[in-house]
Amino acid sequence: MMKRLYYNLQYGCAFFLVSVFCFGFASCNQYKSAADMEILPLHPYQASNTDYNADISKSHTFIVKFYFIRGATDATDKLSEKVDSFLRKELKKDSINFNDYGSYIVRIFRESSKINQDYRENVDGIFSDMLGSHEDDLLFEYEWERKEFTGRKFYKNGKMIKKTSNEKVKLSFISPGKCPQQISLNEHGFQTYQPFN
């Protein structure tokens, strides 16, 4: 009886140590991979309702920007901090669009076998492959209405799992009164802006 109790205790301790080791390894591995995550433009890069109707009043216009995160699997608070930092830089470069549309929306997907740098949205009939059919890979959605941040949404398997209100997150990046800028396109098809000399 004592011998069996001794073996059970020994196996219990061994199981506990292995569990702690595996949990610690997984945590370290996740932290290491988070440093390697990269946020990249995703085709079709941007879309707007003004593409179809140029006569819409500014208050009803919107523009949507698309990105994907290489190395991400889930929408976490830690990952959202990285996205926040990324968007601070991107919105400063995209200040003309930010100021010219009633709504400014950013949708961020995870990389998958379909959603990656080679993905090209196709609207050609039976061969169409619309980005909207890959909602399972959507991680985050950020939105501004009339330059006011209205919230950040977290997604999992195509469903919203959390929304952070603007009371908790302040992402007001653009100051009014920007100087005139000239527009050019970079290699991803994004507009880039430089002040006139």
Secondary structure, DSSP 8 states (H G I E B T S, - for coil): -HHHHHHHHHHHHHHHHHHHHHHHHHHHHHHHHHHH-EEEEEEEEEEEGGGT-TT--GGG-EEEEEEEEET--S--HHHHHHHHHHHHHHHHHTHHHHHHSSEEEEEEEE--SSSSTT---B-SGGG-B-GGGGGGGEEEEEEEETTEEEEEEEEETTEEEEEE-TTT-------S----EEEEE-TTS-EEEEE--
